[in-house]
Amino acid sequence: MNLFEEYTRTNNLDIELIETDESTRTAQDAANTHNVPVSNIVKSLLTKVGNNFVLYLVPGDKRLDLENIGGRMANADEVKEITGYSIGGVPPFGHITRLETHIMDGFDSSKILLAAGGKPNIIFKITLEKLKSLI
């Protein structure tokens, strides 16, 4: 059982984790594997803004403007240390550190979104409304 699966069970979240043989490490990989538009993929991007780590949830077809937020992307070691997950498997919630989290504009609230489920080959489906309620 991975950390995210444990988190969902402990918190009684009705989330089905979908494991594939294919990597869904990138938004495009996930979109291709699950036959959905890349805009339906939730990218969980950890940044360092000043002295704080901040998580941004970004539509798969968008880029995070680091200059606009005044920060930098966290490196692989920081991502693992702060979230408990490796890059490509970071879910939007359920981290070992409580993080300030922002959902960026661009998600279609009428669509089912796909987000990483703790490993680069595990995703789960979620609505934007439910995602907002859990962060």
C-alpha positions in Angstrom: 0.0 0.0 0.0 1.5 3.4 -1.0 1.4 6.5 1.2 -1.5 8.0 -0.8 -3.6 4.9 -0.6 -3.0 4.8 3.1 -4.1 8.5 3.4 -7.3 7.9 1.5 -8.2 4.9 3.6 -7.4 6.6 6.9 -9.5 9.6 5.9 -12.4 7.5 4.5 -12.1 9.1 1.1 -14.1 7.4 -1.7 -11.2 7.5 -4.2 -10.4 4.6 -6.6 -6.8 4.4 -7.5 -6.2 3.1 -11.0 -2.8 1.4 -11.6 -1.5 0.9 -15.1 1.5 -0.9 -16.6 2.4 2.4 -18.4 4.0 5.4 -16.7 1.8 8.4 -16.2 4.7 10.5 -15.0 4.0 13.4 -17.3 0.6 15.0 -18.0 0.9 13.9 -21.7 1.7 10.3 -20.7 -1.4 10.2 -18.4 -3.6 11.7 -21.1 -2.4 9.2 -23.7 -2.7 6.2 -21.3 -6.2 7.1 -20.2 -7.4 8.5 -23.6 -8.4 12.0 -22.2 -7.5 15.5 -23.2 -4.3 16.7 -21.5 -6.3 19.6 -20.1 -8.1 17.0 -17.8 -4.9 16.1 -16.1 -4.0 17.7 -12.7 -0.3 18.5 -12.4 0.9 18.9 -8.8 3.8 21.2 -8.9 5.8 21.9 -5.8 7.5 25.3 -5.7 9.7 27.2 -3.3 8.5 30.8 -2.8 10.7 32.7 -0.4 11.2 30.3 2.5 8.0 28.4 2.0 7.1 25.4 -0.2 3.8 26.0 -2.1 1.9 23.5 -4.2 0.2 24.6 -7.4 -2.4 22.4 -9.1 -2.1 23.2 -12.8 -4.1 21.9 -15.8 -2.0 19.5 -17.9 -2.0 21.8 -20.9 -0.9 24.9 -19.0 2.5 26.0 -17.6 3.1 27.6 -14.2 4.5 31.1 -14.5 7.4 31.0 -12.0 8.3 34.6 -12.6 4.7 35.6 -11.7 4.7 33.7 -8.4 8.2 34.8 -7.5 9.5 31.3 -6.9 11.3 28.3 -8.4 10.4 24.6 -8.9 11.4 22.3 -6.1 14.1 19.8 -7.0 13.5 16.1 -6.8 15.0 15.7 -3.3 12.9 18.6 -2.0 9.7 17.1 -3.6 10.3 13.7 -1.9 11.2 15.3 1.4 8.3 17.7 1.6 5.5 15.6 0.0 6.6 12.1 0.6 6.3 11.3 -3.1 8.6 11.2 -6.1 8.1 13.5 -9.1 5.5 12.1 -11.4 3.5 10.6 -8.5 2.7 13.6 -6.4 -1.0 13.7 -5.6 -2.8 17.0 -5.0 -3.3 16.3 -1.3 -2.2 13.7 1.3 1.3 14.9 1.7 3.6 14.3 4.7 3.8 18.1 5.2 0.8 20.4 5.2 1.2 22.6 2.2 -0.3 25.9 1.1 -2.1 24.8 -2.2 -3.4 26.9 -5.1 -5.6 25.6 -7.9 -4.8 27.5 -11.1 -7.4 28.6 -13.5 -8.1 26.6 -16.6 -9.8 23.4 -15.3 -13.2 22.6 -16.8 -15.6 22.1 -13.9 -17.8 19.9 -16.0 -15.1 17.3 -16.7 -13.7 14.5 -14.6 -10.1 15.2 -13.8 -7.2 12.8 -13.4 -4.5 13.3 -10.8 -1.5 11.3 -9.6 -2.1 8.7 -7.0 1.2 8.4 -5.2 3.3 6.6 -7.9 4.1 7.5 -11.5 1.8 4.7 -12.8 -1.2 5.4 -10.5 -4.0 8.0 -11.0 -7.4 8.7 -9.7 -10.5 10.5 -11.0 -11.9 13.5 -9.2 -14.2 16.4 -10.0 -12.9 20.0 -9.5 -15.5 20.5 -6.8 -14.4 17.6 -4.8 -10.7 18.5 -5.4 -11.4 22.0 -4.0 -13.1 20.5 -0.9 -10.1 18.3 -0.1 -7.2 20.8 -0.3 
